[in-house]
């Protein structure tokens, strides 16, 4: 179910256009990178970006797995009827101007036509869908303006197209890979529960992130929560009175009481984000292994202090260095100015070998998470020494996460399979979700 929304063999774009800047132009251009067959549907031209154009889906002789409708609202219902006659069972309606602006009647008509022909309809009022593994980009987000993340095991669903676009950019900037994203807009037919159940079974999804304004299918949502196995991070909008009022004019739906949602999330272990940055950091934190204690190793005292403040603020457990560990550390690293505590500050003039010596002197414990801080602008930490360090760390088999002020070094660390954050706040809030 829904697989053809993400993996179609053939797609018809109703409203494909050669006019730069139009939604149909951006959408069709994005789809040209996909390996499947793409058919432009346009009543005014015979050619779109070098592809033969058709006046209607009914003119296309081949089977069409998925149709995407991106035309003025007045023509949408007729286009959906033609999809039904063509026996296209999966349709995305990009077009807005339905229930979200008060036109419930037109939206109901869409629902009735979809039901009449057995069509599963995503939308209206959506940005589209994206499958990072196959590079299937059925969105109108232009490539030159929106850098889409690489492939990873995190999937995103969002009621808002705008928030989806922001999340994609945040994921890209945070070096987080995604599997799929989908904006579901007014949820006239396909709603959040349908998508959640699909992603729950998707082998390429390990973590689900969700921007939520209100639940369309409350009973189905609770049923999903009771049986879900994958972590779910939710950013719930409309928790204030003005936010609730704004939801009505955004998707045409009513927002529920925020306290009910909070209780529901807490009961079923849903991770609730306070903002977009939180959602991204939690998603990244879920890629870190679970832990019972935290040990901070740093070459920057200030960052060690900031980390400590945040660890305490988030009520996370510090590791207390034992007498044997302190004795071993003093024997191996005897420098003026070092305090043998957690955080363990090896000072700014330390090199990679000092880090390795310190880690070697500490008790190895699988229940411990090591936060390794590199002030990446120091001369002693460079790509060559960092590569050497990472290979040694892999052999030690310790659970660790990195804080690095250099974007380039963070990229390198994450390519080697470890998570890297740029600020203490992002790191600690992120790893808070993996405390045992």
Secondary structure as GFF3:
##gff-version 3
##sequence-region A 1 436
A	DSSP	alpha_helix	3	6	.	.	.	ID=ss1
A	DSSP	beta_strand	10	14	.	.	.	ID=ss2
A	DSSP	alpha_helix	23	31	.	.	.	ID=ss3
A	DSSP	beta_strand	37	41	.	.	.	ID=ss4
A	DSSP	beta_strand	47	48	.	.	.	ID=ss5
A	DSSP	beta_strand	51	54	.	.	.	ID=ss6
A	DSSP	three_ten_helix	57	59	.	.	.	ID=ss7
A	DSSP	beta_strand	66	69	.	.	.	ID=ss8
A	DSSP	alpha_helix	73	85	.	.	.	ID=ss9
A	DSSP	beta_strand	90	93	.	.	.	ID=ss10
A	DSSP	three_ten_helix	99	101	.	.	.	ID=ss11
A	DSSP	alpha_helix	104	117	.	.	.	ID=ss12
A	DSSP	beta_strand	120	123	.	.	.	ID=ss13
A	DSSP	beta_strand	128	131	.	.	.	ID=ss14
A	DSSP	beta_strand	136	139	.	.	.	ID=ss15
A	DSSP	beta_strand	154	158	.	.	.	ID=ss16
A	DSSP	alpha_helix	161	173	.	.	.	ID=ss17
A	DSSP	beta_strand	180	183	.	.	.	ID=ss18
A	DSSP	alpha_helix	192	201	.	.	.	ID=ss19
A	DSSP	beta_strand	207	212	.	.	.	ID=ss20
A	DSSP	alpha_helix	218	227	.	.	.	ID=ss21
A	DSSP	beta_strand	231	236	.	.	.	ID=ss22
A	DSSP	alpha_helix	241	251	.	.	.	ID=ss23
A	DSSP	alpha_helix	258	267	.	.	.	ID=ss24
A	DSSP	beta_strand	271	273	.	.	.	ID=ss25
A	DSSP	alpha_helix	276	285	.	.	.	ID=ss26
A	DSSP	beta_strand	293	298	.	.	.	ID=ss27
A	DSSP	alpha_helix	301	313	.	.	.	ID=ss28
A	DSSP	alpha_helix	323	332	.	.	.	ID=ss29
A	DSSP	beta_strand	344	345	.	.	.	ID=ss30
A	DSSP	alpha_helix	352	361	.	.	.	ID=ss31
A	DSSP	beta_strand	368	374	.	.	.	ID=ss32
A	DSSP	alpha_helix	383	396	.	.	.	ID=ss33
A	DSSP	beta_strand	400	404	.	.	.	ID=ss34
A	DSSP	alpha_helix	407	415	.	.	.	ID=ss35
A	DSSP	beta_strand	420	421	.	.	.	ID=ss36
A	DSSP	alpha_helix	424	431	.	.	.	ID=ss37
A	DSSP	three_ten_helix	432	434	.	.	.	ID=ss38
###
